[in-house]
Amino acid sequence: MAVAVVQTRHLRPRGFPAFLGHDCMLVGYRFFVRCRYVKTDMRLAGDADHLRIDSKESGLEIEVDMHDASAVRLPIGSPFSNWEQARKFLG
């Protein structure tokens, strides 16, 4: 499974003023399975500091504490010295 969580600020179409933007959290996920299609009961809940994804049918429970992102280390061999540099590279 792959999960991407992005916190946005002033999200809006290009050329629109910032005051028309929307602050929100975008969550995307993908399950990788072989040779079969699976539907399941995914639930997503969270607030500014926590994210929970679960499925009773699949026995899935994921909890993410986003309170202190600086505590998360970059992967070994990363070309970036900190998360701030990495985020700037991603846009």
N, C-alpha and C positions, 0 to 999 in steps of 0.2 A: 504494500500500500504506500502511496505517496500522498503527502498532505502539504499544501501551501497556504499560509496565512499571511495576509497583507493588511496592514493598517493604513488607511488612506486619509488624506486631509485635503479638503477643497477639491474633491474629484469632480471634474466637469469636462465637457467637450472642449477641444482646443479652440482658443479664441474667446471663450466666455470669461467674464470677470470672476475673480475668486469668491465674491460674496454669493454667487449662484452655485458654488460647489457644495459637496456633501461629504461629511466625515463619516467613514464607516469601516468595518472590518470585512474583507473579502476572504472567503475560505473556499478552496478547491481541493478535491480529493479524487484519487483514482485507485481502483483495485486492479491488480494484475493477476489474472487467472489464465489457466491453460485449457483450451478446448471446451470451455463451457461458459455460459452466460448466467450470472447470478444476480438476483434481485434480493435486496435485504432492507430491513427497517432501520435506516440510519437516523439518528437524532443528534442534533448539534445544539449546544447550549453554552453560554459564556457571558463574561462581562469584560471590563477593561483589563483585568489581571489574570483571568482564568478561561480556559477553553476545554470543553468536554465533548467528545464524540463517542457515541456508543450504539450498539446494536444487540438487542436481546437474542434475535434469531441467529446471528453469527458469533455471539460470544465475544464481541469486540468492546474494549473499554480503553479509551485514550484520554489522558488528562494532561494538559499543558499549563504550566505556571509561567505567565508572561510578565510577572511583576518585576523581575530583575534580569533583563536580557543581557546585561553586561557579564553575568555569571556564566553564560554559555560560551564555551571556547570554540574558536575556529577549528576546522578539521586540520589534522596533521598534514603538513606540506602545502597549506594554503599560501598563495602569493600575497595575501593581505596581512598586515600586522594587527588589524583590529576590525571589528564589525562596521564601524563608521566608514572605513575605506571600502569595504566590500559592498556596502549599500550604495555608495556613490557610483561605483562601477556599474551596478545593476540599473541605475537610472533613478 
